Amino acid sequence: MTLKQIEEKVIELKHRRPFVPFVFEMTDGQTVEVTEPCLAINETGAGFIGRDEAIVDVEFKSVRGIRLLNSEAVA
């Protein structure tokens, strides 16, 4: 996926009503769960509130894929 495609997918998921939690699958094998809508999105990344109430930044260049939290692949 290109950075633009990731950005567009995140914007789409942010505005989905009702909001459906999703997961970033990172290139290093880690996953980042997004359980609340994004705080901020730009062409290079996004910021979210994590489960521990801390701000989590995701750089789109490190994203391998995106899936819904219930494992349905979206990108």
C-alpha positions as CSV (number, residue, x, y, z in Angstrom):
1,M,0.0,0.0,0.0
2,T,1.1,3.5,-0.7
3,L,1.2,6.2,2.1
4,K,-1.7,7.9,0.4
5,Q,-3.8,4.6,0.3
6,I,-3.1,4.1,4.0
7,E,-4.1,7.7,4.8
8,E,-7.3,7.3,2.8
9,K,-8.2,4.0,4.5
10,V,-7.6,5.5,8.0
11,I,-9.8,8.5,7.2
12,E,-12.5,6.1,6.0
13,L,-12.3,4.0,9.1
14,K,-12.2,7.1,11.4
15,H,-15.5,8.3,9.9
16,R,-17.3,4.9,9.9
17,R,-20.4,5.1,11.9
18,P,-20.6,3.4,14.2
19,F,-16.9,3.4,14.7
20,V,-15.3,-0.1,14.4
21,P,-12.0,-0.7,16.1
22,F,-9.1,-1.7,13.8
23,V,-5.5,-2.8,13.9
24,F,-2.4,-1.6,12.2
25,E,-0.1,-4.4,11.3
26,M,3.4,-2.9,11.3
27,T,6.4,-4.0,9.2
28,D,8.3,-5.1,12.3
29,G,5.5,-7.6,13.2
30,Q,4.0,-5.5,15.9
31,T,0.3,-4.6,16.0
32,V,-1.3,-1.3,17.1
33,E,-5.0,-1.5,18.1
34,V,-7.1,1.5,17.5
35,T,-10.2,1.3,19.8
36,E,-11.3,5.0,19.5
37,P,-11.4,7.3,16.5
38,C,-8.2,9.0,15.5
39,L,-7.2,12.3,17.0
40,A,-5.2,13.5,14.1
41,I,-4.3,12.3,10.6
42,N,-1.9,13.6,8.0
43,E,-0.2,12.2,5.0
44,T,2.6,10.6,7.0
45,G,0.9,9.3,10.1
46,A,-1.8,9.4,12.7
47,G,-2.2,9.9,16.4
48,F,-4.6,7.9,18.7
49,I,-5.4,7.4,22.3
50,G,-4.1,4.0,23.4
51,R,-5.7,1.6,25.8
52,D,-3.6,3.1,28.6
53,E,-4.8,6.6,27.8
54,A,-1.4,7.5,26.3
55,I,-1.1,9.1,22.8
56,V,0.1,6.6,20.2
57,D,1.7,7.8,17.0
58,V,1.7,5.6,13.9
59,E,4.0,6.4,11.0
60,F,2.3,5.2,7.8
61,K,5.7,4.2,6.2
62,S,5.9,1.5,8.9
63,V,2.4,0.0,8.2
64,R,2.2,-3.3,6.4
65,G,-1.6,-3.6,6.5
66,I,-4.8,-2.7,8.3
67,R,-7.6,-5.0,9.5
68,L,-10.7,-4.7,11.7
69,L,-10.2,-5.7,15.2
70,N,-12.4,-8.7,14.6
71,S,-9.8,-9.9,12.1
72,E,-11.6,-8.9,8.9
73,A,-8.9,-7.6,6.5
74,V,-9.6,-4.1,5.2
75,A,-6.2,-3.4,3.5
